[in-house]
């Protein structure tokens, strides 16, 4: 019985994920609509958290033990459009790094699952 490598191993492990995260944040911070979300943020710390989170999503050896996503993003006012834009950037960077369709679909599915924890409720829609 052959065990296929995890997505984490398929993409090249932690160093490959670090490269993806670095390029991801270059692109995110280059976007005028997204950059304000990161004002005053400790970017090296954020990048480390993102590397661990993405490694975990890809089935890496270490589980993500950072703050809950909803707690970490509370009060930031992240819109669905901006969330979608960030997701598109991540998928684009992964694709540019040669990540296959199966892994891209897994990451996209994960992004869809956690969206409600990150996107702020639109103002005025509460009952």
N, CA, C and O atoms as a Tinker XYZ file with bonds, in Angstrom:
   508  protein
     1  N      0.852000   -1.185000    0.000000    73     2
     2  CA     0.000000    0.000000    0.000000    64     1     3
     3  C      0.891000    1.239000    0.000000    63     2     4     5
     4  O      1.727000    1.417000    0.886000    81     3
     5  N      0.706000    2.070000   -0.982000    73     3     6
     6  CA     1.499000    3.286000   -1.101000    64     5     7
     7  C      0.720000    4.463000   -0.531000    63     6     8     9
     8  O     -0.446000    4.675000   -0.862000    81     7
     9  N      1.378000    5.213000    0.322000    73     7    10
    10  CA     0.743000    6.401000    0.877000    64     9    11
    11  C      1.210000    7.594000    0.042000    63    10    12    13
    12  O      2.407000    7.846000   -0.096000    81    11
    13  N      0.246000    8.313000   -0.503000    73    11    14
    14  CA     0.632000    9.465000   -1.324000    64    13    15
    15  C      1.071000   10.605000   -0.412000    63    14    16    17
    16  O      0.574000   10.741000    0.705000    81    15
    17  N      2.009000   11.426000   -0.896000    73    15    18
    18  CA     2.493000   12.529000   -0.070000    64    17    19
    19  C      1.392000   13.563000    0.185000    63    18    20    21
    20  O      0.497000   13.762000   -0.637000    81    19
    21  N      1.486000   14.205000    1.336000    73    19    22
    22  CA     0.517000   15.250000    1.677000    64    21    23
    23  C      0.667000   16.411000    0.707000    63    22    24    25
    24  O      1.673000   16.524000    0.006000    81    23
    25  N     -0.337000   17.264000    0.673000    73    23    26
    26  CA    -0.246000   18.480000   -0.139000    64    25    27
    27  C      0.982000   19.288000    0.283000    63    26    28    29
    28  O      1.676000   19.868000   -0.552000    81    27
    29  N      1.234000   19.315000    1.581000    73    27    30
    30  CA     2.393000   20.027000    2.131000    64    29    31
    31  C      3.684000   19.515000    1.478000    63    30    32    33
    32  O      4.516000   20.305000    1.031000    81    31
    33  N      3.840000   18.201000    1.427000    73    31    34
    34  CA     5.032000   17.620000    0.803000    64    33    35
    35  C      5.044000   17.865000   -0.704000    63    34    36    37
    36  O      6.100000   18.105000   -1.289000    81    35
    37  N      3.876000   17.805000   -1.326000    73    35    38
    38  CA     3.790000   18.014000   -2.775000    64    37    39
    39  C      4.224000   19.423000   -3.181000    63    38    40    41
    40  O      4.812000   19.605000   -4.247000    81    39
    41  N      3.938000   20.421000   -2.339000    73    39    42
    42  CA     4.312000   21.801000   -2.702000    64    41    43
    43  C      5.754000   22.122000   -2.355000    63    42    44    45
    44  O      6.282000   23.150000   -2.780000    81    43
    45  N      6.400000   21.244000   -1.581000    73    43    46
    46  CA     7.808000   21.468000   -1.267000    64    45    47
    47  C      8.085000   21.837000    0.180000    63    46    48    49
    48  O      9.189000   22.273000    0.504000    81    47
    49  N      7.095000   21.668000    1.061000    73    47    50
    50  CA     7.315000   21.880000    2.485000    64    49    51
    51  C      7.367000   23.335000    2.905000    63    50    52    53
    52  O      6.945000   24.232000    2.176000    81    51
    53  N      7.899000   23.546000    4.108000    73    51    54
    54  CA     7.863000   24.863000    4.752000    64    53    55
    55  C      8.577000   25.945000    3.945000    63    54    56    57
    56  O      8.089000   27.073000    3.876000    81    55
    57  N      9.711000   25.633000    3.337000    73    55    58
    58  CA    10.443000   26.679000    2.606000    64    57    59
    59  C      9.642000   27.155000    1.396000    63    58    60    61
    60  O      9.639000   28.346000    1.084000    81    59
    61  N      8.969000   26.238000    0.719000    73    59    62
    62  CA     8.135000   26.628000   -0.424000    64    61    63
    63  C      6.943000   27.458000    0.049000    63    62    64    65
    64  O      6.563000   28.429000   -0.604000    81    63
    65  N      6.358000   27.078000    1.178000    73    63    66
    66  CA     5.230000   27.834000    1.716000    64    65    67
    67  C      5.688000   29.238000    2.125000    63    66    68    69
    68  O      4.966000   30.209000    1.897000    81    67
    69  N      6.875000   29.357000    2.725000    73    67    70
    70  CA     7.410000   30.680000    3.082000    64    69    71
    71  C      7.559000   31.559000    1.851000    63    70    72    73
    72  O      7.220000   32.742000    1.885000    81    71
    73  N      8.062000   30.987000    0.768000    73    71    74
    74  CA     8.206000   31.753000   -0.479000    64    73    75
    75  C      6.851000   32.234000   -0.991000    63    74    76    77
    76  O      6.712000   33.379000   -1.421000    81    75
    77  N      5.860000   31.356000   -0.943000    73    75    78
    78  CA     4.509000   31.713000   -1.381000    64    77    79
    79  C      3.952000   32.841000   -0.508000    63    78    80    81
    80  O      3.381000   33.802000   -1.024000    81    79
    81  N      4.116000   32.725000    0.805000    73    79    82
    82  CA     3.598000   33.736000    1.728000    64    81    83
    83  C      4.286000   35.078000    1.497000    63    82    84    85
    84  O      3.631000   36.120000    1.517000    81    83
    85  N      5.603000   35.061000    1.277000    73    83    86
    86  CA     6.321000   36.318000    1.010000    64    85    87
    87  C      5.766000   37.008000   -0.232000    63    86    88    89
    88  O      5.490000   38.207000   -0.203000    81    87
    89  N      5.603000   36.263000   -1.315000    73    87    90
    90  CA     5.079000   36.840000   -2.554000    64    89    91
    91  C      3.616000   37.259000   -2.387000    63    90    92    93
    92  O      3.193000   38.287000   -2.916000    81    91
    93  N      2.858000   36.464000   -1.654000    73    91    94
    94  CA     1.461000   36.786000   -1.363000    64    93    95
    95  C      1.355000   38.167000   -0.716000    63    94    96    97
    96  O      0.559000   38.999000   -1.151000    81    95
    97  N      2.150000   38.406000    0.313000    73    95    98
    98  CA     2.061000   39.701000    0.995000    64    97    99
    99  C      2.617000   40.848000    0.164000    63    98   100   101
   100  O      2.160000   41.981000    0.311000    81    99
   101  N      3.584000   40.589000   -0.701000    73    99   102
   102  CA     4.045000   41.631000   -1.630000    64   101   103
   103  C      2.864000   42.082000   -2.485000    63   102   104   105
   104  O      2.637000   43.278000   -2.665000    81   103
   105  N      2.119000   41.116000   -3.007000    73   103   106
   106  CA     0.976000   41.430000   -3.880000    64   105   107
   107  C     -0.170000   42.082000   -3.111000    63   106   108   109
   108  O     -0.788000   43.029000   -3.598000    81   107
   109  N     -0.452000   41.581000   -1.919000    73   107   110
   110  CA    -1.534000   42.143000   -1.108000    64   109   111
   111  C     -1.215000   43.593000   -0.744000    63   110   112   113
   112  O     -2.066000   44.472000   -0.876000    81   111
   113  N      0.009000   43.836000   -0.286000    73   111   114
   114  CA     0.379000   45.186000    0.147000    64   113   115
   115  C      0.542000   46.141000   -1.034000    63   114   116   117
   116  O      0.573000   47.358000   -0.850000    81   115
   117  N      0.646000   45.604000   -2.221000    73   115   118
   118  CA     0.742000   46.418000   -3.437000    64   117   119
   119  C     -0.646000   46.845000   -3.928000    63   118   120   121
   120  O     -0.759000   47.664000   -4.840000    81   119
   121  N     -1.691000   46.291000   -3.324000    73   119   122
   122  CA    -3.054000   46.605000   -3.712000    64   121   123
   123  C     -3.573000   47.739000   -2.820000    63   122   124   125
   124  O     -3.672000   47.587000   -1.602000    81   123
   125  N     -3.896000   48.854000   -3.428000    73   123   126
   126  CA    -4.303000   50.044000   -2.672000    64   125   127
   127  C     -5.533000   49.803000   -1.808000    63   126   128   129
   128  O     -5.659000   50.400000   -0.739000    81   127
   129  N     -6.441000   48.941000   -2.250000    73   127   130
   130  CA    -7.657000   48.671000   -1.476000    64   129   131
   131  C     -7.381000   47.781000   -0.269000    63   130   132   133
   132  O     -8.098000   47.854000    0.728000    81   131
   133  N     -6.351000   46.941000   -0.349000    73   131   134
   134  CA    -6.065000   45.990000    0.729000    64   133   135
   135  C     -5.034000   46.505000    1.725000    63   134   136   137
   136  O     -5.065000   46.142000    2.901000    81   135
   137  N     -4.133000   47.340000    1.260000    73   135   138
   138  CA    -3.024000   47.804000    2.096000    64   137   139
   139  C     -3.470000   48.407000    3.432000    63   138   140   141
   140  O     -2.815000   48.157000    4.444000    81   139
   141  N     -4.561000   49.194000    3.481000    73   139   142
   142  CA    -4.959000   49.799000    4.762000    64   141   143
   143  C     -5.246000   48.791000    5.876000    63   142   144   145
   144  O     -5.102000   49.125000    7.052000    81   143
   145  N     -5.644000   47.577000    5.533000    73   143   146
   146  CA    -5.899000   46.565000    6.555000    64   145   147
   147  C     -4.634000   46.212000    7.342000    63   146   148   149
   148  O     -4.712000   45.689000    8.454000    81   147
   149  N     -3.484000   46.498000    6.762000    73   147   150
   150  CA    -2.223000   46.060000    7.356000    64   149   151
   151  C     -1.429000   47.198000    7.996000    63   150   152   153
   152  O     -0.288000   47.002000    8.413000    81   151
   153  N     -2.026000   48.377000    8.073000    73   151   154
   154  CA    -1.366000   49.517000    8.712000    64   153   155
   155  C     -1.098000   49.188000   10.176000    63   154   156   157
   156  O     -2.001000   48.774000   10.901000    81   155
   157  N      0.129000   49.371000   10.597000    73   155   158
   158  CA     0.487000   49.144000   11.990000    64   157   159
   159  C      0.602000   47.684000   12.387000    63   158   160   161
   160  O      0.748000   47.379000   13.571000    81   159
   161  N      0.540000   46.783000   11.434000    73   159   162
   162  CA     0.632000   45.346000   11.716000    64   161   163
   163  C      2.097000   44.918000   11.721000    63   162   164   165
   164  O      2.884000   45.366000   10.887000    81   163
   165  N      2.451000   44.062000   12.648000    73   163   166
   166  CA     3.791000   43.463000   12.710000    64   165   167
   167  C      3.867000   42.410000   11.592000    63   166   168   169
   168  O      3.495000   41.253000   11.787000    81   167
   169  N      4.351000   42.833000   10.430000    73   167   170
   170  CA     4.319000   41.950000    9.255000    64   169   171
   171  C      5.164000   40.682000    9.414000    63   170   172   173
   172  O      4.709000   39.612000    9.009000    81   171
   173  N      6.375000   40.754000    9.985000    73   171   174
   174  CA     7.111000   39.488000   10.162000    64   173   175
   175  C      6.333000   38.476000   11.010000    63   174   176   177
   176  O      6.342000   37.280000   10.721000    81   175
   177  N      5.668000   38.962000   12.048000    73   175   178
   178  CA     4.867000   38.086000   12.909000    64   177   179
   179  C      3.672000   37.534000   12.128000    63   178   180   181
   180  O      3.373000   36.342000   12.204000    81   179
   181  N      2.993000   38.403000   11.379000    73   179   182
   182  CA     1.847000   37.976000   10.583000    64   181   183
   183  C      2.272000   36.932000    9.551000    63   182   184   185
   184  O      1.581000   35.933000    9.353000    81   183
   185  N      3.401000   37.163000    8.901000    73   183   186
   186  CA     3.891000   36.198000    7.910000    64   185   187
   187  C      4.165000   34.845000    8.555000    63   186   188   189
   188  O      3.838000   33.805000    7.983000    81   187
   189  N      4.767000   34.856000    9.753000    73   187   190
   190  CA     5.034000   33.580000   10.439000    64   189   191
   191  C      3.728000   32.839000   10.716000    63   190   192   193
   192  O      3.639000   31.628000   10.513000    81   191
   193  N      2.708000   33.576000   11.185000    73   191   194
   194  CA     1.408000   32.950000   11.446000    64   193   195
   195  C      0.809000   32.394000   10.162000    63   194   196   197
   196  O      0.262000   31.291000   10.153000    81   195
   197  N      0.912000   33.152000    9.083000    73   195   198
   198  CA     0.344000   32.709000    7.802000    64   197   199
   199  C      1.060000   31.468000    7.283000    63   198   200   201
   200  O      0.423000   30.569000    6.733000    81   199
   201  N      2.378000   31.412000    7.453000    73   199   202
   202  CA     3.129000   30.224000    7.024000    64   201   203
   203  C      2.637000   29.000000    7.789000    63   202   204   205
   204  O      2.374000   27.958000    7.190000    81   203
   205  N      2.513000   29.122000    9.107000    73   203   206
   206  CA     2.063000   27.995000    9.928000    64   205   207
   207  C      0.634000   27.598000    9.545000    63   206   208   209
   208  O      0.316000   26.413000    9.435000    81   207
   209  N     -0.222000   28.605000    9.344000    73   207   210
   210  CA    -1.607000   28.328000    8.971000    64   209   211
   211  C     -1.682000   27.615000    7.620000    63   210   212   213
   212  O     -2.386000   26.614000    7.485000    81   211
   213  N     -0.964000   28.125000    6.629000    73   211   214
   214  CA    -1.004000   27.512000    5.302000    64   213   215
   215  C     -0.376000   26.117000    5.320000    63   214   216   217
   216  O     -0.876000   25.204000    4.663000    81   215
   217  N      0.707000   25.951000    6.063000    73   215   218
   218  CA     1.297000   24.614000    6.203000    64   217   219
   219  C      0.274000   23.641000    6.787000    63   218   220   221
   220  O      0.160000   22.501000    6.337000    81   219
   221  N     -0.461000   24.101000    7.788000    73   219   222
   222  CA    -1.482000   23.266000    8.429000    64   221   223
   223  C     -2.599000   22.912000    7.440000    63   222   224   225
   224  O     -3.032000   21.762000    7.368000    81   223
   225  N     -3.057000   23.907000    6.683000    73   223   226
   226  CA    -4.106000   23.672000    5.679000    64   225   227
   227  C     -3.647000   22.626000    4.658000    63   226   228   229
   228  O     -4.449000   21.833000    4.165000    81   227
   229  N     -2.363000   22.637000    4.355000    73   227   230
   230  CA    -1.816000   21.714000    3.357000    64   229   231
   231  C     -1.431000   20.355000    3.953000    63   230   232   233
   232  O     -0.896000   19.500000    3.248000    81   231
   233  N     -1.699000   20.158000    5.234000    73   231   234
   234  CA    -1.423000   18.858000    5.847000    64   233   235
   235  C     -0.014000   18.720000    6.376000    63   234   236   237
   236  O      0.500000   17.608000    6.495000    81   235
   237  N      0.614000   19.837000    6.695000    73   235   238
   238  CA     1.967000   19.810000    7.244000    64   237   239
   239  C      2.008000   19.186000    8.626000    63   238   240   241
   240  O      0.968000   18.887000    9.212000    81   239
   241  N      3.222000   18.989000    9.148000    73   239   242
   242  CA     3.383000   18.255000   10.403000    64   241   243
   243  C      2.918000   19.007000   11.655000    63   242   244   245
   244  O      2.606000   18.375000   12.665000    81   243
   245  N      2.867000   20.330000   11.609000    73   243   246
   246  CA     2.517000   21.097000   12.801000    64   245   247
   247  C      1.131000   21.698000   12.678000    63   246   248   249
   248  O      0.837000   22.372000   11.690000    81   247
   249  N      0.264000   21.466000   13.670000    73   247   250
   250  CA    -1.071000   22.066000   13.624000    64   249   251
   251  C     -0.992000   23.567000   13.875000    63   250   252   253
   252  O     -0.084000   24.043000   14.557000    81   251
   253  N     -1.946000   24.307000   13.322000    73   251   254
   254  CA    -2.038000   25.741000   13.576000    64   253   255
   255  C     -2.572000   25.942000   14.982000    63   254   256   257
   256  O     -3.636000   25.427000   15.324000    81   255
   257  N     -1.840000   26.687000   15.797000    73   255   258
   258  CA    -2.260000   26.937000   17.174000    64   257   259
   259  C     -2.361000   28.428000   17.465000    63   258   260   261
   260  O     -2.318000   28.847000   18.621000    81   259
   261  N     -2.496000   29.229000   16.402000    73   259   262
   262  CA    -2.637000   30.672000   16.562000    64   261   263
   263  C     -4.038000   31.029000   17.031000    63   262   264   265
   264  O     -4.859000   30.165000   17.339000    81   263
   265  N     -4.281000   32.334000   17.072000    73   263   266
   266  CA    -5.603000   32.801000   17.498000    64   265   267
   267  C     -6.684000   32.301000   16.545000    63   266   268   269
   268  O     -6.434000   32.056000   15.364000    81   267
   269  N     -7.873000   32.158000   17.081000    73   267   270
   270  CA    -9.041000   31.829000   16.283000    64   269   271
   271  C     -9.188000   32.879000   15.176000    63   270   272   273
   272  O     -8.996000   34.070000   15.420000    81   271
   273  N     -9.522000   32.444000   13.978000    73   271   274
   274  CA    -9.610000   33.371000   12.845000    64   273   275
   275  C    -10.624000   34.481000   13.073000    63   274   276   277
   276  O    -10.375000   35.633000   12.719000    81   275
   277  N    -11.771000   34.141000   13.662000    73   275   278
   278  CA   -12.786000   35.168000   13.917000    64   277   279
   279  C    -12.262000   36.216000   14.897000    63   278   280   281
   280  O    -12.464000   37.414000   14.703000    81   279
   281  N    -11.592000   35.757000   15.947000    73   279   282
   282  CA   -11.034000   36.675000   16.942000    64   281   283
   283  C     -9.948000   37.555000   16.318000    63   282   284   285
   284  O     -9.904000   38.761000   16.561000    81   283
   285  N     -9.084000   36.950000   15.522000    73   283   286
   286  CA    -7.967000   37.680000   14.926000    64   285   287
   287  C     -8.427000   38.770000   13.955000    63   286   288   289
   288  O     -7.735000   39.773000   13.776000    81   287
   289  N     -9.584000   38.579000   13.331000    73   287   290
   290  CA   -10.055000   39.523000   12.312000    64   289   291
   291  C    -11.209000   40.409000   12.785000    63   290   292   293
   292  O    -11.696000   41.256000   12.036000    81   291
   293  N    -11.642000   40.208000   14.032000    73   291   294
   294  CA   -12.769000   40.978000   14.574000    64   293   295
   295  C    -12.457000   42.475000   14.555000    63   294   296   297
   296  O    -11.361000   42.900000   14.920000    81   295
   297  N    -13.438000   43.260000   14.125000    73   295   298
   298  CA   -13.296000   44.714000   14.144000    64   297   299
   299  C    -12.512000   45.289000   12.981000    63   298   300   301
   300  O    -12.330000   46.504000   12.904000    81   299
   301  N    -12.045000   44.445000   12.077000    73   299   302
   302  CA   -11.259000   44.941000   10.948000    64   301   303
   303  C    -12.141000   45.431000    9.802000    63   302   304   305
   304  O    -11.677000   46.158000    8.924000    81   303
   305  N    -13.405000   45.033000    9.813000    73   303   306
   306  CA   -14.322000   45.482000    8.770000    64   305   307
   307  C    -14.009000   44.925000    7.396000    63   306   308   309
   308  O    -14.216000   45.607000    6.392000    81   307
   309  N    -13.518000   43.712000    7.333000    73   307   310
   310  CA   -13.147000   43.099000    6.052000    64   309   311
   311  C    -14.407000   42.818000    5.245000    63   310   312   313
   312  O    -15.328000   42.154000    5.721000    81   311
   313  N    -14.435000   43.334000    4.017000    73   311   314
   314  CA   -15.598000   43.134000    3.152000    64   313   315
   315  C    -15.466000   41.824000    2.379000    63   314   316   317
   316  O    -14.371000   41.283000    2.229000    81   315
   317  N    -16.593000   41.330000    1.895000    73   315   318
   318  CA   -16.589000   40.112000    1.087000    64   317   319
   319  C    -15.753000   40.306000   -0.177000    63   318   320   321
   320  O    -15.046000   39.390000   -0.599000    81   319
   321  N    -15.828000   41.494000   -0.784000    73   319   322
   322  CA   -15.036000   41.766000   -1.994000    64   321   323
   323  C    -13.547000   41.730000   -1.701000    63   322   324   325
   324  O    -12.771000   41.164000   -2.471000    81   323
   325  N    -13.146000   42.338000   -0.581000    73   323   326
   326  CA   -11.722000   42.342000   -0.234000    64   325   327
   327  C    -11.250000   40.943000    0.147000    63   326   328   329
   328  O    -10.128000   40.554000   -0.179000    81   327
   329  N    -12.097000   40.190000    0.832000    73   327   330
   330  CA   -11.754000   38.805000    1.172000    64   329   331
   331  C    -11.551000   37.995000   -0.108000    63   330   332   333
   332  O    -10.591000   37.233000   -0.228000    81   331
   333  N    -12.465000   38.172000   -1.060000    73   331   334
   334  CA   -12.358000   37.458000   -2.337000    64   333   335
   335  C    -11.075000   37.842000   -3.063000    63   334   336   337
   336  O    -10.414000   36.992000   -3.660000    81   335
   337  N    -10.725000   39.116000   -3.011000    73   335   338
   338  CA    -9.508000   39.587000   -3.681000    64   337   339
   339  C     -8.265000   38.955000   -3.058000    63   338   340   341
   340  O     -7.354000   38.541000   -3.775000    81   339
   341  N     -8.225000   38.880000   -1.732000    73   339   342
   342  CA    -7.104000   38.252000   -1.041000    64   341   343
   343  C     -7.022000   36.771000   -1.409000    63   342   344   345
   344  O     -5.935000   36.245000   -1.648000    81   343
   345  N     -8.180000   36.100000   -1.455000    73   343   346
   346  CA    -8.201000   34.695000   -1.853000    64   345   347
   347  C     -7.693000   34.497000   -3.267000    63   346   348   349
   348  O     -6.945000   33.556000   -3.534000    81   347
   349  N     -8.093000   35.378000   -4.175000    73   347   350
   350  CA    -7.624000   35.293000   -5.567000    64   349   351
   351  C     -6.114000   35.476000   -5.638000    63   350   352   353
   352  O     -5.438000   34.791000   -6.405000    81   351
   353  N     -5.589000   36.395000   -4.845000    73   351   354
   354  CA    -4.136000   36.619000   -4.834000    64   353   355
   355  C     -3.425000   35.358000   -4.335000    63   354   356   357
   356  O     -2.442000   34.920000   -4.932000    81   355
   357  N     -3.924000   34.777000   -3.238000    73   355   358
   358  CA    -3.296000   33.566000   -2.705000    64   357   359
   359  C     -3.318000   32.443000   -3.737000    63   358   360   361
   360  O     -2.298000   31.793000   -3.968000    81   359
   361  N     -4.458000   32.215000   -4.350000    73   359   362
   362  CA    -4.557000   31.149000   -5.353000    64   361   363
   363  C     -3.658000   31.428000   -6.554000    63   362   364   365
   364  O     -3.055000   30.506000   -7.105000    81   363
   365  N     -3.566000   32.674000   -6.957000    73   363   366
   366  CA    -2.709000   33.056000   -8.080000    64   365   367
   367  C     -1.233000   32.807000   -7.760000    63   366   368   369
   368  O     -0.487000   32.293000   -8.594000    81   367
   369  N     -0.827000   33.171000   -6.561000    73   367   370
   370  CA     0.569000   32.956000   -6.155000    64   369   371
   371  C      0.864000   31.458000   -6.074000    63   370   372   373
   372  O      1.921000   31.009000   -6.517000    81   371
   373  N     -0.061000   30.690000   -5.511000    73   371   374
   374  CA     0.126000   29.239000   -5.448000    64   373   375
   375  C      0.225000   28.639000   -6.847000    63   374   376   377
   376  O      1.079000   27.793000   -7.112000    81   375
   377  N     -0.656000   29.083000   -7.735000    73   375   378
   378  CA    -0.637000   28.579000   -9.111000    64   377   379
   379  C      0.681000   28.938000   -9.793000    63   378   380   381
   380  O      1.270000   28.116000  -10.496000    81   379
   381  N      1.137000   30.173000   -9.579000    73   379   382
   382  CA     2.417000   30.611000  -10.148000    64   381   383
   383  C      3.600000   29.825000   -9.617000    63   382   384   385
   384  O      4.634000   29.720000  -10.278000    81   383
   385  N      3.445000   29.267000   -8.411000    73   383   386
   386  CA     4.501000   28.448000   -7.812000    64   385   387
   387  C      4.428000   26.991000   -8.295000    63   386   388   389
   388  O      5.202000   26.141000   -7.856000    81   387
   389  N      3.490000   26.723000   -9.199000    73   387   390
   390  CA     3.398000   25.390000   -9.776000    64   389   391
   391  C      2.526000   24.414000   -9.001000    63   390   392   393
   392  O      2.596000   23.205000   -9.225000    81   391
   393  N      1.708000   24.928000   -8.095000    73   391   394
   394  CA     0.818000   24.064000   -7.314000    64   393   395
   395  C     -0.290000   23.544000   -8.223000    63   394   396   397
   396  O     -0.870000   24.295000   -9.007000    81   395
   397  N     -0.574000   22.253000   -8.108000    73   395   398
   398  CA    -1.556000   21.612000   -8.971000    64   397   399
   399  C     -2.998000   21.949000   -8.632000    63   398   400   401
   400  O     -3.294000   22.493000   -7.568000    81   399
   401  N     -3.890000   21.616000   -9.559000    73   399   402
   402  CA    -5.314000   21.949000   -9.434000    64   401   403
   403  C     -5.973000   21.345000   -8.198000    63   402   404   405
   404  O     -6.804000   21.995000   -7.563000    81   403
   405  N     -5.615000   20.120000   -7.850000    73   403   406
   406  CA    -6.229000   19.469000   -6.693000    64   405   407
   407  C     -5.927000   20.262000   -5.411000    63   406   408   409
   408  O     -6.806000   20.455000   -4.571000    81   407
   409  N     -4.700000   20.708000   -5.276000    73   407   410
   410  CA    -4.311000   21.485000   -4.090000    64   409   411
   411  C     -4.974000   22.861000   -4.128000    63   410   412   413
   412  O     -5.448000   23.350000   -3.103000    81   411
   413  N     -5.009000   23.477000   -5.294000    73   411   414
   414  CA    -5.681000   24.779000   -5.420000    64   413   415
   415  C     -7.147000   24.667000   -5.009000    63   414   416   417
   416  O     -7.668000   25.543000   -4.318000    81   415
   417  N     -7.808000   23.603000   -5.429000    73   415   418
   418  CA    -9.212000   23.399000   -5.066000    64   417   419
   419  C     -9.366000   23.204000   -3.564000    63   418   420   421
   420  O    -10.328000   23.689000   -2.967000    81   419
   421  N     -8.423000   22.495000   -2.952000    73   419   422
   422  CA    -8.451000   22.288000   -1.494000    64   421   423
   423  C     -8.304000   23.624000   -0.761000    63   422   424   425
   424  O     -9.032000   23.891000    0.195000    81   423
   425  N     -7.373000   24.456000   -1.203000    73   423   426
   426  CA    -7.161000   25.766000   -0.579000    64   425   427
   427  C     -8.403000   26.639000   -0.781000    63   426   428   429
   428  O     -8.844000   27.317000    0.147000    81   427
   429  N     -8.963000   26.621000   -1.991000    73   427   430
   430  CA   -10.160000   27.411000   -2.263000    64   429   431
   431  C    -11.330000   26.962000   -1.387000    63   430   432   433
   432  O    -12.068000   27.797000   -0.865000    81   431
   433  N    -11.499000   25.665000   -1.226000    73   431   434
   434  CA   -12.554000   25.130000   -0.368000    64   433   435
   435  C    -12.350000   25.593000    1.083000    63   434   436   437
   436  O    -13.305000   25.967000    1.765000    81   435
   437  N    -11.102000   25.563000    1.537000    73   435   438
   438  CA   -10.785000   26.024000    2.892000    64   437   439
   439  C    -11.102000   27.509000    3.042000    63   438   440   441
   440  O    -11.669000   27.923000    4.053000    81   439
   441  N    -10.739000   28.315000    2.037000    73   439   442
   442  CA   -11.051000   29.750000    2.071000    64   441   443
   443  C    -12.561000   29.967000    2.169000    63   442   444   445
   444  O    -13.021000   30.834000    2.912000    81   443
   445  N    -13.320000   29.186000    1.425000    73   443   446
   446  CA   -14.782000   29.308000    1.465000    64   445   447
   447  C    -15.330000   28.934000    2.840000    63   446   448   449
   448  O    -16.267000   29.564000    3.330000    81   447
   449  N    -14.741000   27.903000    3.465000    73   447   450
   450  CA   -15.198000   27.452000    4.780000    64   449   451
   451  C    -14.979000   28.503000    5.864000    63   450   452   453
   452  O    -15.813000   28.657000    6.757000    81   451
   453  N    -13.861000   29.227000    5.791000    73   451   454
   454  CA   -13.530000   30.171000    6.875000    64   453   455
   455  C    -13.992000   31.596000    6.589000    63   454   456   457
   456  O    -13.846000   32.471000    7.442000    81   455
   457  N    -14.542000   31.839000    5.413000    73   455   458
   458  CA   -14.935000   33.201000    5.039000    64   457   459
   459  C    -15.846000   33.853000    6.072000    63   458   460   461
   460  O    -15.648000   35.018000    6.418000    81   459
   461  N    -16.830000   33.128000    6.566000    73   459   462
   462  CA   -17.781000   33.727000    7.503000    64   461   463
   463  C    -17.121000   34.115000    8.823000    63   462   464   465
   464  O    -17.662000   34.947000    9.552000    81   463
   465  N    -15.971000   33.536000    9.149000    73   463   466
   466  CA   -15.246000   33.901000   10.366000    64   465   467
   467  C    -14.440000   35.183000   10.192000    63   466   468   469
   468  O    -14.080000   35.832000   11.174000    81   467
   469  N    -14.160000   35.545000    8.956000    73   467   470
   470  CA   -13.240000   36.653000    8.676000    64   469   471
   471  C    -13.961000   37.888000    8.159000    63   470   472   473
   472  O    -13.604000   39.011000    8.517000    81   471
   473  N    -14.967000   37.691000    7.323000    73   471   474
   474  CA   -15.685000   38.819000    6.718000    64   473   475
   475  C    -16.644000   39.421000    7.751000    63   474   476   477
   476  O    -17.378000   38.705000    8.432000    81   475
   477  N    -16.619000   40.741000    7.848000    73   475   478
   478  CA   -17.518000   41.443000    8.766000    64   477   479
   479  C    -18.929000   41.385000    8.224000    63   478   480   481
   480  O    -19.138000   41.420000    7.011000    81   479
   481  N    -19.892000   41.297000    9.114000    73   479   482
   482  CA   -21.294000   41.338000    8.691000    64   481   483
   483  C    -21.569000   42.692000    8.049000    63   482   484   485
   484  O    -21.154000   43.719000    8.586000    81   483
   485  N    -22.252000   42.714000    6.925000    73   483   486
   486  CA   -22.594000   44.007000    6.319000    64   485   487
   487  C    -23.425000   44.855000    7.293000    63   486   488   489
   488  O    -24.305000   44.340000    7.983000    81   487
   489  N    -23.139000   46.122000    7.335000    73   487   490
   490  CA   -23.845000   47.033000    8.235000    64   489   491
   491  C    -25.313000   47.111000    7.820000    63   490   492   493
   492  O    -25.627000   47.226000    6.635000    81   491
   493  N    -26.211000   47.048000    8.811000    73   491   494
   494  CA   -27.638000   47.243000    8.544000    64   493   495
   495  C    -28.395000   46.001000    8.145000    63   494   496   497
   496  O    -29.573000   46.096000    7.802000    81   495
   497  N    -27.760000   44.825000    8.175000    73   495   498
   498  CA   -28.487000   43.622000    7.770000    64   497   499
   499  C    -28.916000   42.777000    8.952000    63   498   500   501
   500  O    -29.583000   41.758000    8.773000    81   499
   501  N    -28.546000   43.180000   10.152000    73   499   502
   502  CA   -28.952000   42.399000   11.333000    64   501   503
   503  C    -30.455000   42.594000   11.586000    63   502   504   505
   504  O    -31.007000   43.672000   11.366000    81   503
   505  N    -31.081000   41.538000   12.045000    73   503   506
   506  CA   -32.517000   41.603000   12.332000    64   505   507
   507  C    -32.775000   42.307000   13.643000    63   506   508
   508  O    -33.928000   42.455000   14.049000    81   507
